[in-house]
């Protein structure tokens, strides 16, 4: 079982990995791309989930 801090670190590590892969933030790179590959579709879905998780973690008391 991970602590809240470890869980947040895992989420951040994955977001950073995607940012390095696409050389920018989700909003700057893949969000508005109309023609996505299957890999880009998968990464975009994962990225959105990670961003939502991070937002929820930051809003939690």
PALOFI-624935 format. One line per 5 residues: number of its first residue (from 1); for each residue x, y, z of C-alpha. Coordinates in steps of 0.001 Angstrom, whole numbers, plus 500000, padded with zeros to 6 digits. Layout:
<sites>
NUM	X,Y,Z ~ ... $
</sites>
This chain:
<sites>
1	500000,500000,500000 ~ 501342,503395,499022 ~ 501171,506480,501181 ~ 499382,509527,499798 ~ 502760,511141,499115 $
6	504054,508060,497270 ~ 500868,507864,495235 ~ 501225,511526,494268 ~ 504860,510908,493279 ~ 503823,508020,491017 $
11	501196,510185,489310 ~ 503663,513053,488875 ~ 506331,510714,487483 ~ 503909,509437,484862 ~ 502814,512967,483918 $
16	506466,514007,483566 ~ 507154,510928,481416 ~ 504326,511905,479057 ~ 505476,515527,479001 ~ 508964,514409,477984 $
21	507587,512025,475367 ~ 505439,514726,473756 ~ 507732,517656,474631 ~ 505144,519748,476412 ~ 501998,519734,478473 $
26	498820,517895,477513 ~ 497222,521202,476540 ~ 500211,522247,474408 ~ 500653,518971,472578 ~ 497932,516388,472195 $
31	494676,517898,473467 ~ 493664,519629,470242 ~ 495327,517216,467813 ~ 492608,516017,465442 ~ 494428,513081,463845 $
36	495824,510888,466627 ~ 497513,507537,466329 ~ 496292,504650,468469 ~ 499268,505249,470781 ~ 498432,508955,471058 $
41	494799,508121,471847 ~ 495917,505758,474603 ~ 498402,508268,476007 ~ 495836,511078,475892 ~ 493343,508979,477849 $
46	495942,508021,480442 ~ 497190,511598,480671 ~ 493695,512932,481372 ~ 493139,510376,484125 ~ 496479,511277,485701 $
51	495700,514996,485560 ~ 492302,514379,487179 ~ 493907,512262,489903 ~ 496494,514950,490589 ~ 493784,517622,490765 $
56	491801,515527,493250 ~ 494913,514915,495358 ~ 495667,518624,495464 ~ 492093,519456,496494 ~ 491979,516870,499282 $
61	492475,518197,502823 $
</sites>
